[in-house]
Amino acid sequence: MNKRKKNILLVCIYMIMLLLCFFIVLLIQKLNSPHVEKGGGSKAPIESTVVPYTEEEPETEDNAVAGESTGKEEDAQVEGHRASAVQPEMTWEEPEEKVKPYVPPVIVIASDVHYFSPELTDYGEAFGELEKRDDGKVVRYIPQIMDAFTDQMEKKKPTAVILSGDLTLNGEKKGHEALAEKLTALEEKGVKVLVIPGNHDINNHAAASYFGKEKEPVQEASAKDFYDIYRRFGYDQARSLDQNSLSYVYELDEKNWLLMVDSAQYEPYNKVGGRIKEETLGWMKTQLEEAKKLGVTVVVIAHHNLLKESILYPQDCTLENSGEVVSLLESFRVPLYISGHLHLQKTKTYRREPGEKGADYHISEVVANSFAISPNQYGVLNWTGDNRLVYTTEQTDVEDWGKKTGTMDENLLHFNGYAEKSLKDVVYEQVSSQIKNLPNEQIEQMAMLYGDLNRDYCAGKPIDAKEIKSTAAYRLWQRNLPDSRLFAQIDEILRDTSSDHNTWEGTTQETKEDDSNENDCE
């Protein structure tokens, strides 16, 4: 009995040993076969797939042992993995950066905004007197016009929006601060804003408030105030700041700079006329030399006019040292000078006087009319892909803005007609008050003609002089007041408006002396 139990125990031991050997064989096969993930998906073999196999590995004892333990089927699996690993040699290359195509810049120019803060008036009797004595600016609605303008700029997304001087009505510090808030909101929507001062903006003793019947002085902005209020609008981003004025250079892009020039005279108080300081001219020359070395095109923007643009307004508009400035800019082939101040839309190319010596290149000027006067327009300057500059004008759509904001003010909902009528009414009242001893019907016709001519003159529209001279109203002027200053002004307007001044085209390349501009003034 004991012997039988002993035999059974031996059989169990042998069986356990056989099972153990079997599991050892399975384990060896497992170690020499591809790993299998959960779910049945095969992992990649451990061998590198980057460096190709060029010849078979030499057989070693270890390989032979492994081959014997895995059998022929295992050998076939290994060979299959080796075959799949043979690939063309791979080399690492830096990914090519996609070069964005060059997009030429676009700038918008709004001049002579003459912003007036609602905090400074109740729009009463004193404010009404201000409007009557003015030149047709829609002062009471300037905040709304600016809101409509910034709404359009948010959609248009120009490279930069430029306010080229006379930012406020008469340099009121509160007016500057209120305007800066609107410009900040525009920048926060992704539109860059640049500013320079005009003759109304700094040390202007005419800064006032209008409440009831009273006009009272208010704090005017100093040059430091101007810089502190507007430093984020060009000055902080400037490539170079002039230490003698509020001028600076702004890099529009890698190919184009804007030379933002302070042409106003405000020390110790403001003057109407403009002049560029000698020190500033030296700084300008340095900037133009640098631009020339870098192959950069420079467009100059200032408040006062470079050229004699208007027959009607010959005083205090053109720079006092315009000849010196023209000579400097032409020596560097500057293609365009943009200004404001005149409250007229004008274009002109410089021409030397007969016998005058000078460069064979002639600079052009575009004068942007007042943003505050009907038709409340702004300029758009496009750089094209073929080295051209194209300037056009667009009207601020106050009516559309009024509808979107849900205003109930009929003047805003029908703003174009309201602004034009305001301009004509102011001029009509001023002219008719100067005509004496004539029937009211004749005074009305004469004043209306003057108002219509002034409207088109401000807007830069062409006027057919022959057609005007054939009207009954013109003949009334001719018959009743032939030697008057007002009639002489009508003649000057007719001589000055034969062309449309709302468009201009030029080139960033050299211009030959015989090139002409259809918008030249006589």
C-alpha positions in Angstrom: 0.0 0.0 0.0 2.9 2.3 0.9 4.6 1.4 -2.3 1.5 2.3 -4.4 1.3 5.7 -2.7 5.0 6.2 -3.4 4.5 5.5 -7.1 1.6 7.9 -7.4 3.7 10.6 -5.8 6.5 10.0 -8.3 4.0 10.3 -11.2 2.7 13.6 -9.8 6.2 14.9 -9.5 7.1 13.9 -13.1 3.8 15.5 -14.3 4.6 18.8 -12.5 8.1 18.8 -14.0 6.7 18.2 -17.5 4.2 21.0 -17.0 7.0 23.3 -15.8 9.1 22.5 -18.8 6.2 23.1 -21.1 5.6 26.6 -19.5 9.3 27.4 -19.8 9.2 26.6 -23.6 6.1 28.8 -24.0 7.8 31.6 -22.1 10.9 31.4 -24.4 8.6 31.5 -27.5 6.8 34.5 -26.0 10.0 36.4 -25.5 11.1 35.8 -29.1 7.8 36.7 -30.7 6.2 40.2 -31.4 4.3 41.7 -28.4 0.6 41.7 -28.7 -1.3 44.6 -27.1 -4.6 44.2 -25.4 -7.3 44.3 -28.0 -5.2 42.4 -30.6 -3.2 45.2 -32.1 0.5 44.5 -32.8 3.1 46.9 -31.5 5.9 48.0 -33.8 9.0 45.9 -33.6 11.8 47.1 -31.4 14.3 47.2 -34.3 14.9 50.8 -35.7 13.1 51.7 -38.9 15.2 54.8 -39.6 18.5 53.1 -40.4 18.0 50.5 -43.1 19.4 47.0 -43.0 22.0 46.6 -45.7 23.0 43.0 -45.0 21.8 40.0 -42.9 23.0 39.8 -39.3 25.7 37.0 -38.8 24.3 33.9 -37.2 25.5 33.4 -33.6 25.1 30.6 -31.2 22.4 32.7 -29.4 20.6 33.1 -32.6 20.8 29.5 -33.4 19.4 28.6 -30.0 16.6 31.0 -30.4 15.9 29.6 -33.8 15.8 26.1 -32.5 13.4 27.2 -29.7 11.0 29.1 -32.0 11.1 26.8 -35.0 10.8 27.6 -38.7 7.6 29.6 -38.2 9.4 32.0 -35.8 12.2 32.4 -38.3 9.7 33.5 -41.0 8.2 36.1 -38.6 11.6 37.6 -37.9 12.4 37.8 -41.6 9.1 39.4 -42.3 9.8 42.1 -39.7 13.2 42.7 -41.2 11.8 43.1 -44.6 9.2 45.6 -43.4 12.0 47.6 -41.7 14.0 48.1 -44.9 13.1 51.7 -46.0 14.9 54.5 -47.9 17.3 56.5 -45.7 15.5 59.5 -44.1 17.1 62.9 -43.3 15.7 65.6 -41.0 14.8 68.9 -42.7 13.6 72.1 -41.1 10.0 72.8 -42.0 9.8 75.7 -44.5 8.1 78.8 -43.0 5.3 80.0 -45.2 6.1 83.5 -46.3 3.1 85.8 -46.2 2.5 87.8 -49.3 3.2 91.5 -48.9 0.0 93.5 -48.3 0.4 97.3 -49.1 -0.8 99.6 -46.3 -3.9 101.8 -46.3 -4.2 104.9 -44.1 -7.2 107.1 -43.3 -6.7 110.8 -42.8 -9.3 113.0 -40.9 -8.2 116.6 -40.5 -9.6 119.4 -38.4 -12.0 117.4 -36.3 -12.5 120.3 -33.9 -13.9 118.1 -31.2 -16.0 119.9 -28.5 -16.9 118.1 -25.3 -20.6 118.1 -24.3 -19.4 118.7 -20.8 -18.5 122.3 -21.8 -22.0 123.5 -23.0 -25.7 123.3 -22.5 -26.2 124.1 -26.2 -28.0 127.3 -25.2 -27.9 130.9 -26.4 -24.1 131.4 -26.1 -23.5 128.2 -28.0 -25.9 129.3 -30.7 -23.9 132.5 -31.1 -20.8 130.4 -31.5 -22.4 128.5 -34.4 -23.6 131.6 -36.2 -20.1 133.1 -36.2 -18.4 129.9 -37.2 -17.7 128.6 -40.8 -20.3 125.8 -40.9 -18.7 123.2 -38.6 -21.4 120.9 -37.1 -20.0 121.4 -33.6 -23.0 120.2 -31.7 -22.8 116.8 -33.4 -19.1 116.2 -33.5 -19.2 113.5 -30.8 -21.8 111.6 -32.8 -19.9 112.1 -36.0 -16.8 110.7 -34.3 -18.8 107.7 -33.1 -20.0 107.0 -36.6 -16.5 107.4 -37.9 -14.9 105.0 -35.4 -17.7 102.5 -36.3 -16.7 102.7 -39.9 -13.0 102.4 -39.1 -13.6 99.2 -37.0 -15.1 97.6 -40.1 -12.6 99.1 -42.6 -9.5 98.1 -40.5 -7.0 100.4 -42.1 -3.3 100.2 -41.3 -3.6 103.4 -39.4 -6.1 106.3 -38.8 -4.5 109.7 -38.7 -5.9 112.9 -37.2 -3.8 115.7 -38.8 -4.2 118.6 -36.4 -6.9 120.8 -34.9 -8.2 117.9 -32.9 -10.3 120.3 -30.7 -12.4 123.3 -31.2 -10.1 125.7 -29.4 -7.6 123.6 -27.4 -9.9 122.8 -24.4 -8.1 120.3 -22.2 -11.4 118.5 -21.5 -12.0 118.3 -25.2 -8.6 116.6 -25.8 -9.4 114.2 -22.9 -12.8 113.3 -24.2 -11.5 112.8 -27.8 -8.7 110.6 -26.5 -11.3 108.3 -24.8 -13.0 107.7 -28.2 -9.6 107.1 -29.9 -8.7 104.6 -27.1 -11.9 102.7 -27.7 -11.0 102.5 -31.5 -7.5 101.2 -30.7 -8.9 98.6 -28.4 -10.9 97.3 -31.5 -7.6 96.8 -33.4 -7.2 100.1 -35.3 -4.0 102.1 -34.8 -4.4 105.8 -34.3 -1.8 108.5 -34.9 -2.1 112.3 -34.1 -0.3 115.5 -34.5 -1.3 119.0 -33.2 -2.7 121.9 -35.2 -2.9 125.6 -34.5 -6.1 125.3 -32.4 -4.8 122.6 -30.0 -2.1 124.0 -27.7 -1.9 127.2 -25.6 -5.1 128.5 -27.2 -6.5 131.3 -25.1 -9.9 131.0 -26.9 -10.6 127.8 -25.0 -14.1 128.3 -23.5 -17.3 126.8 -22.2 -20.8 127.9 -23.3 -23.6 127.8 -20.8 -26.8 129.9 -21.0 -25.8 133.3 -22.3 -22.3 133.1 -21.0 -19.0 132.2 -22.6 -16.4 131.5 -19.9 -12.7 130.6 -20.3 -11.7 127.0 -19.5 -8.3 125.3 -19.0 -6.4 125.1 -22.2 -4.0 122.3 -23.1 -0.2 122.9 -22.9 2.3 121.1 -25.1 3.0 118.7 -22.2 -0.7 118.1 -21.8 -1.0 117.2 -25.5 1.9 114.7 -25.2 0.6 113.2 -22.0 -3.0 112.8 -23.4 -2.0 111.5 -26.8 1.3 109.7 -26.2 -0.2 106.3 -26.9 -1.3 107.5 -30.4 2.0 107.4 -32.2 4.5 108.9 -29.8 5.1 105.7 -27.7 5.5 103.7 -30.9 7.7 106.2 -32.7 10.9 105.1 -34.4 12.2 108.6 -33.7 11.0 111.5 -31.6 12.0 115.1 -32.4 13.3 116.8 -29.2 12.3 120.3 -30.4 8.6 119.7 -31.4 5.8 117.2 -31.3 7.1 115.5 -34.5 7.9 111.8 -34.8 8.5 109.0 -37.3 6.1 106.1 -37.4 7.0 102.9 -39.2 3.9 102.0 -41.2 5.5 98.7 -42.4 9.0 97.5 -43.5 8.7 99.6 -46.7 7.0 102.8 -45.7 7.3 105.4 -43.0 5.1 108.3 -42.0 6.9 111.5 -41.1 4.5 113.1 -38.7 5.5 116.8 -38.5 4.4 119.4 -35.9 4.0 122.6 -38.0 2.1 124.6 -35.3 3.4 127.6 -33.5 2.2 127.7 -29.9 5.1 129.2 -27.8 4.1 131.2 -25.7 0.6 131.1 -27.3 -0.9 129.8 -30.4 -0.7 131.4 -33.8 -2.8 130.7 -36.9 0.1 130.3 -39.3 2.5 127.5 -39.4 6.3 127.1 -39.5 8.6 124.2 -39.1 11.5 124.9 -36.7 15.0 124.9 -38.0 16.0 122.2 -35.5 13.0 120.1 -36.7 14.1 120.5 -40.3 17.5 119.1 -39.3 15.9 116.2 -37.6 13.7 115.6 -40.7 16.8 115.5 -42.9 18.4 112.9 -40.7 15.3 110.7 -40.8 15.0 111.1 -44.6 18.7 110.1 -45.0 18.1 107.0 -42.9 15.0 106.1 -45.0 17.0 106.5 -48.2 19.7 104.1 -47.0 17.1 101.5 -46.2 15.1 102.0 -49.4 12.0 103.1 -47.5 9.3 105.4 -48.9 8.4 108.4 -46.7 5.0 110.2 -46.8 4.9 113.5 -44.8 1.8 114.5 -42.8 1.5 118.0 -41.2 -1.3 120.4 -40.3 -0.3 123.5 -42.3 -0.1 123.6 -46.1 3.2 123.1 -48.0 2.0 124.9 -51.1 -0.1 127.9 -52.0 -3.3 126.0 -52.4 -6.0 128.6 -52.3 -6.5 131.9 -54.2 -9.3 132.8 -51.7 -7.3 132.2 -48.6 -3.7 133.3 -49.2 -2.9 134.2 -45.6 -1.8 132.0 -42.7 -2.3 128.7 -44.5 1.0 128.0 -46.3 4.0 127.3 -44.1 6.0 130.5 -43.5 9.2 128.6 -44.6 7.5 126.5 -47.3 10.3 127.1 -49.8 12.9 125.6 -47.5 10.7 122.6 -46.7 9.9 122.0 -50.4 13.6 122.0 -51.2 14.3 119.5 -48.5 11.5 117.1 -49.4 12.2 117.2 -53.1 15.9 116.5 -52.6 14.8 113.2 -51.1 12.1 112.4 -53.7 9.3 112.5 -51.1 6.2 111.7 -53.2 3.5 113.2 -51.0 2.8 115.8 -48.3 -0.7 115.6 -46.7 -2.1 118.5 -44.7 -5.3 120.1 -43.5 -5.9 123.5 -41.9 -7.5 125.1 -45.0 -10.9 123.5 -44.5 -10.9 122.8 -48.2 -10.3 119.7 -50.2 -7.4 120.4 -52.5 -4.7 118.7 -54.5 -1.6 120.3 -56.2 1.8 119.5 -57.5 4.6 122.0 -56.9 5.8 123.9 -59.9 8.8 126.3 -60.0 8.3 129.9 -61.0 9.7 130.8 -64.5 13.4 131.0 -64.3 13.6 129.5 -60.8 16.3 126.8 -60.4 15.6 123.6 -58.5 15.2 119.9 -58.5 13.7 118.1 -61.5 11.4 116.2 -59.1 8.2 117.9 -57.8 6.4 117.0 -54.7 2.6 116.8 -54.5 0.3 117.8 -51.7 -3.2 116.7 -50.7 -5.1 119.0 -48.4 -7.9 117.2 -46.5 -10.9 119.3 -45.8 -12.4 119.7 -42.3 -14.0 116.5 -41.0 -16.4 118.8 -39.1 -17.8 120.5 -42.2 -20.3 118.9 -44.7 -19.8 116.5 -46.4 -17.9 115.3 -43.3 -15.5 113.3 -45.2 -12.1 111.7 -44.7 -9.2 110.7 -47.0 -8.0 107.2 -47.9 -4.5 106.7 -49.1 -3.7 103.3 -50.7 -0.2 102.0 -51.5 -0.6 99.8 -54.6 1.5 96.8 -55.7 3.0 98.7 -58.6 4.6 101.6 -56.7 1.7 103.9 -57.0 -0.1 106.0 -54.3 -3.9 106.5 -54.7 -5.8 109.0 -52.6 -9.6 109.2 -52.5 -12.3 110.5 -50.2 -15.2 108.9 -48.4 -18.1 110.3 -46.5 -18.8 109.5 -42.8 -22.1 107.6 -42.7 -23.8 109.2 -39.7 -27.2 108.2 -40.9 -26.4 104.5 -40.9 -24.8 104.8 -37.5 -27.9 106.7 -36.2 -30.3 103.9 -37.4 -28.1 101.2 -35.9 -28.0 102.9 -32.5 -31.7 103.6 -32.5 -31.5 107.4 -32.1 -34.7 109.4 -32.3 -32.9 112.6 -33.3 -34.1 113.4 -36.8 -31.0 115.5 -37.5 -28.9 112.4 -37.2 -31.3 110.2 -39.1 -31.2 112.7 -42.0 -27.7 114.0 -41.3 -26.4 114.6 -44.8 -29.1 117.1 -45.6 -28.9 118.6 -42.1 -25.1 119.1 -42.3 -25.2 120.6 -45.8 -28.1 123.0 -44.8 -26.2 124.0 -41.7 -23.2 125.0 -43.8 -25.2 126.9 -46.4 -27.4 128.6 -43.7 -24.3 129.9 -41.8 -22.7 131.3 -45.0 -26.1 132.7 -46.2 -26.6 134.6 -43.0 -23.1 136.0 -43.0 -23.3 137.1 -46.6 -26.8 138.5 -46.6 -26.0 140.6 -43.5 -23.3 142.4 -45.6 -25.6 143.2 -48.6 -27.4 146.5 -48.0 -30.1 148.5 -49.9 -31.3 145.8 -52.1 -34.7 144.0 -52.2 -34.9 141.0 -50.0 -35.6 138.7 -53.0 -32.3 139.8 -54.7 -30.3 139.5 -51.4 -31.6 135.9 -51.0 -30.6 134.9 -54.5 -27.2 136.4 -54.2 -26.5 134.9 -50.8 -27.8 131.5 -51.9 -25.4 131.5 -54.8 -22.5 132.3 -52.6 -23.5 129.5 -50.2 -23.7 126.9 -53.0 -20.3 127.9 -54.3 -18.8 127.8 -50.8 -20.3 124.3 -50.2 -18.7 122.9 -53.4 -15.4 124.7 -52.8 -15.1 123.1 -49.3 -15.9 119.7 -50.7 -13.3 120.0 -53.6 -16.0 119.5 -56.3 -15.5 121.0 -59.8 -17.6 124.1 -60.6 -18.5 125.1 -64.1 -17.6 128.8 -64.2 -19.3 129.4 -67.5 -22.6 127.9 -66.2 -22.5 130.0 -63.0 -21.8 133.2 -64.8 -25.0 132.6 -66.9 -27.3 132.5 -63.9 -29.5 135.3 -62.7 -27.9 135.4 -59.3 -24.5 135.9 -60.7 -25.7 138.8 -62.9 -27.3 140.4 -59.7 -23.8 140.4 -58.1 -22.3 141.7 -61.3 -24.8 144.5 -61.6 -25.2 145.6 -58.0 -21.9 144.9 -56.3 -19.2 144.5 -59.0 -16.5 146.1 -56.9 -17.3 144.4 -53.6 -15.0 142.0 -51.8 -17.7 139.3 -51.8 -18.0 139.4 -55.6 -14.2 139.2 -55.9 -14.3 136.1 -53.7 -16.9 134.5 -56.0 -14.5 135.1 -58.9 -11.6 133.6 -56.9 -13.7 130.5 -56.1 -14.6 130.0 -59.8 -10.9 130.3 -60.8 -9.9 127.8 -58.1 -12.4 125.0 -58.8 -12.1 123.8 -62.4 -11.0 120.3 -61.3 -12.2 117.6 -58.9 -9.8 117.5 -55.9 -11.2 114.4 -54.3 -8.8 112.0 -56.1 -5.0 112.0 -56.6 -2.6 109.5 -58.0 1.2 109.5 -57.8 4.2 107.2 -57.7 6.8 106.2 -55.2 9.4 106.3 -57.9 11.1 109.2 -59.5 8.9 111.6 -61.4 10.1 113.3 -64.6 9.9 117.0 -64.8 7.3 117.0 -67.6 4.8 114.8 -65.6 1.6 116.6 -65.0 -1.3 116.4 -62.6 -4.8 117.2 -63.8 -5.6 118.6 -60.3 -2.9 121.3 -60.4 -4.0 124.7 -59.3 -3.3 127.6 -61.6 
